[in-house]
Amino acid sequence: MSYYRQHLFFCVNERDEGESCCAKLGARGLRDYAKKRMKALGLAGEGKARINMAGCLGRCDEGPVLVVYPEGTWYSYLDEEDIDEIIEQHLQQGKIVERLKLKS
């Protein structure tokens, strides 16, 4: 078994002015929210999930984006409610959140 069951990589990359990027869409704050929420729910840590920051994941025009591994499920999100839905549906119940899922 791996040390972590799942990794959530949040793109927090910032590009030059005028270019699309996750950072300009609030990715860092929502990543911080996800990390706090996961800890509060007891879902973070050894044998559970890990929230990670990532540089550019190459999907700037679809952002902000995160990817959940080992599943390889890509999501776009806009607010805390979307993050809550990903945590509750995907991480707790094992169900893909179709409305937020990006094509792989």
C-alpha positions as CSV (number, residue, x, y, z in Angstrom):
1,M,0.0,0.0,0.0
2,S,1.2,3.5,-0.8
3,Y,1.8,6.0,2.0
4,Y,-1.1,8.1,0.7
5,R,-4.2,6.5,-0.8
6,Q,-4.8,9.6,-3.0
7,H,-3.0,12.8,-4.1
8,L,-4.9,15.9,-5.1
9,F,-2.7,18.2,-7.2
10,F,-4.0,21.8,-7.4
11,C,-2.5,23.9,-10.1
12,V,-1.5,27.3,-8.6
13,N,0.7,28.4,-11.5
14,E,0.8,32.2,-12.2
15,R,1.4,33.4,-15.8
16,D,2.3,36.8,-17.2
17,E,-0.4,39.4,-17.3
18,G,-3.0,38.8,-19.9
19,E,-2.5,35.0,-20.0
20,S,-4.9,32.5,-18.5
21,C,-3.8,30.8,-15.3
22,C,-5.2,29.0,-12.3
23,A,-3.6,31.5,-9.8
24,K,-5.6,34.4,-11.2
25,L,-8.8,32.4,-10.6
26,G,-8.3,31.9,-6.9
27,A,-6.6,28.5,-7.0
28,R,-4.3,29.1,-4.0
29,G,-7.0,30.1,-1.7
30,L,-9.3,27.2,-2.7
31,R,-6.4,24.8,-2.3
32,D,-5.9,26.1,1.2
33,Y,-9.6,25.7,1.9
34,A,-9.5,22.1,0.6
35,K,-6.5,21.3,2.8
36,K,-8.3,22.7,5.9
37,R,-11.5,20.9,5.1
38,M,-9.8,17.6,4.5
39,K,-8.0,17.9,7.9
40,A,-11.2,18.8,9.6
41,L,-12.9,15.7,8.2
42,G,-10.1,13.4,9.1
43,L,-9.4,12.6,5.5
44,A,-5.7,13.8,5.4
45,G,-2.6,12.0,6.4
46,E,-0.9,8.6,6.2
47,G,-3.1,6.1,4.5
48,K,-5.5,8.8,3.5
49,A,-5.2,11.7,1.1
50,R,-2.7,14.5,0.5
51,I,-3.3,17.9,-1.0
52,N,-0.4,19.2,-3.1
53,M,0.4,22.4,-5.0
54,A,1.5,22.0,-8.5
55,G,3.0,24.3,-11.1
56,C,1.3,24.4,-14.5
57,L,-0.7,21.3,-15.3
58,G,-1.2,22.5,-18.9
59,R,-4.9,23.1,-18.8
60,C,-4.9,26.9,-18.2
61,D,-8.0,27.6,-20.3
62,E,-10.1,25.1,-18.3
63,G,-8.9,26.4,-14.9
64,P,-8.7,26.5,-12.1
65,V,-7.9,22.7,-12.2
66,L,-7.0,19.9,-9.9
67,V,-6.3,16.3,-10.6
68,V,-6.9,13.3,-8.3
69,Y,-4.4,10.4,-8.4
70,P,-4.2,7.5,-8.7
71,E,-7.5,7.7,-10.5
72,G,-6.3,10.5,-12.9
73,T,-9.6,12.4,-12.6
74,W,-9.3,16.0,-13.7
75,Y,-11.7,18.6,-12.3
76,S,-12.4,22.3,-12.8
77,Y,-13.9,24.2,-9.9
78,L,-15.0,27.7,-9.0
79,D,-15.7,28.0,-5.3
80,E,-15.8,26.3,-1.9
81,E,-19.0,24.5,-2.8
82,D,-17.3,22.8,-5.7
83,I,-14.4,21.8,-3.5
84,D,-16.9,20.4,-0.9
85,E,-18.6,18.4,-3.6
86,I,-15.4,16.9,-4.8
87,I,-14.4,16.0,-1.3
88,E,-17.8,14.5,-0.4
89,Q,-18.5,12.7,-3.7
90,H,-15.1,11.7,-5.0
91,L,-13.0,11.2,-1.8
92,Q,-15.6,10.1,0.7
93,Q,-18.0,8.2,-1.6
94,G,-15.8,7.2,-4.5
95,K,-18.1,8.8,-7.1
96,I,-16.9,11.0,-9.9
97,V,-18.4,14.5,-9.9
98,E,-19.5,14.5,-13.5
99,R,-20.5,18.2,-13.6
100,L,-17.0,19.3,-12.6
101,K,-15.0,16.6,-14.5
102,L,-12.8,17.6,-17.4
103,K,-12.1,15.3,-20.3
104,S,-8.9,13.3,-19.7
